[in-house]
C-alpha cells in the first residue's frame, strides 16, 4: 500500500522537477538509498566486481544513476516528441528507418546506456510503432496481462535471430570505440 502511494506520488511529482535539478535530486536520493540499503549495496559491489573488476566505479554511483533513471522513467511520458528528439544524440537512425520501410519489422537491441525507457519513446517520437511482449493469462473478458520476463523473451528472440541469420543479407556490426 505504501509502495503504491509512493509510486503514484513520484508519478505526479517527478515530471514537474526542472531538468537542472534532476542531477542534484539523483545525487541526494541515490546516496540516501545507498546508505539505507546495506543488502542492495553489497549486491551492487558484488556485481561490479564481476562486470568491471578493473574499474573504480563506486556502488554509490550506481544508486545515483538508478535514481536518475527512475526520474526519467516517470518524466518521459510528459516530454513532447520534438523535445525528446532534440535532447538525444542518435547516430544511425536512418538504418532503423530503412529497415522498417522494408515492411518486415525491426528488433532493436542495445547496451543499457542510461534509461532504457528512452528507446521506446524515441521509436514512437520517430513515428514508428512499438510492440511490447506480454502474456495474457485467464479469461479473455477479464485478462491478466503481464510483461514477459527476460528468459521468455530471450528464448523467443534467439529463435528469431537464428532464423534471421539464415536469411541472405549482410550482418552489420558497429566498430568498437578506440580506448
Secondary structure, DSSP 8 states (H G I E B T S, - for coil): -HHHHHHHHHHHHGGGS-HHHHHHHHHHHHHHHHHH-HHHHHHHHHHHHHH-TTS---HHHHHHHHHHHHHHHHHHTTS-HHHHHHH---S-HHHHHHHHHTTS---------S-THHHHHHHHHTT------EEEES-GGG-EEEE--HHHHHHHHHHHHHHHHTSSS----------
